[in-house]
Amino acid sequence: MGRTTEGKRITKKLKLLGERVRALRVKGGKAMMTYVHQHLQGHIRYYGVSGNLTSVRTYYYFATERIPPNGFSFACGQLGLRNTESPLMQ
């Protein structure tokens, strides 16, 4: 059995991500997508340890599908952030 991310920590980070994305709306969609992409890369590198795939996958789902404004998930798909062939989505 591996390590898992504490639920409170995931909730806190998702809330902060949502606030940051809302603040970036005035700068446009490209700024939001760049920030979320970099944020997810850092999150996966930090929390992507053996046995933590479920937590990372959950975070990835909420960060790309639930938090962003309308049309953002389509743009993430265009950039390859929402790739169903990704190991996280299998």
C-alpha positions in Angstrom: 0.0 0.0 0.0 1.4 3.4 -1.0 0.9 6.9 0.2 -2.2 8.9 -0.4 -2.8 12.6 -0.3 -4.9 13.8 2.6 -8.4 14.9 1.5 -8.2 18.3 3.3 -5.1 19.1 1.4 -6.7 18.3 -2.0 -9.7 20.4 -1.1 -7.5 23.4 0.0 -5.4 23.3 -3.1 -8.4 23.0 -5.4 -10.0 26.0 -3.7 -6.8 28.0 -4.2 -6.6 26.9 -7.8 -10.2 28.0 -8.4 -9.5 31.4 -6.9 -6.4 31.9 -9.0 -8.2 30.9 -12.2 -11.0 33.4 -11.4 -8.5 36.1 -10.8 -6.8 35.3 -14.2 -10.1 35.7 -16.1 -9.3 39.3 -16.9 -6.0 38.3 -18.5 -7.8 35.9 -20.9 -8.0 32.2 -21.6 -4.4 31.7 -22.6 -3.2 33.0 -19.3 -5.6 30.7 -17.4 -4.6 27.6 -19.5 -0.9 28.3 -19.0 -1.3 28.7 -15.3 -3.4 25.5 -14.9 -1.0 23.5 -17.1 2.0 24.6 -15.0 0.1 24.0 -11.8 -0.9 20.5 -12.8 2.7 19.7 -13.9 4.0 20.8 -10.5 1.2 19.0 -8.6 1.8 15.7 -10.5 5.6 15.9 -10.0 5.2 16.6 -6.2 2.3 14.2 -5.4 2.9 11.6 -8.1 4.4 9.0 -5.8 3.7 5.2 -5.8 0.3 4.4 -4.5 -1.1 8.0 -4.9 -2.6 7.6 -8.4 -6.2 7.8 -7.3 -5.6 11.2 -5.5 -3.7 12.6 -8.4 -6.3 11.5 -10.9 -9.1 13.0 -8.8 -7.2 16.3 -8.6 -6.5 16.3 -12.3 -10.2 15.7 -13.0 -11.4 18.5 -10.8 -8.7 20.9 -12.1 -9.5 20.4 -15.7 -13.3 19.7 -15.7 -14.9 21.2 -12.6 -13.1 24.4 -11.7 -12.5 26.3 -15.0 -15.2 28.5 -16.7 -17.2 27.3 -19.7 -15.2 26.5 -22.8 -12.0 26.0 -20.8 -12.2 22.2 -20.8 -12.5 22.3 -24.6 -9.4 24.4 -24.8 -7.6 22.0 -22.4 -8.5 19.2 -24.8 -7.0 21.2 -27.7 -3.7 21.7 -25.8 -3.6 18.0 -24.8 -4.2 18.6 -21.1 -7.3 16.4 -21.3 -5.8 13.4 -23.1 -7.8 10.2 -22.6 -4.6 8.2 -23.5 -2.8 9.8 -20.6 -1.8 7.3 -17.9 -3.8 9.4 -15.4 -7.0 9.0 -17.3 -6.8 5.2 -17.7 
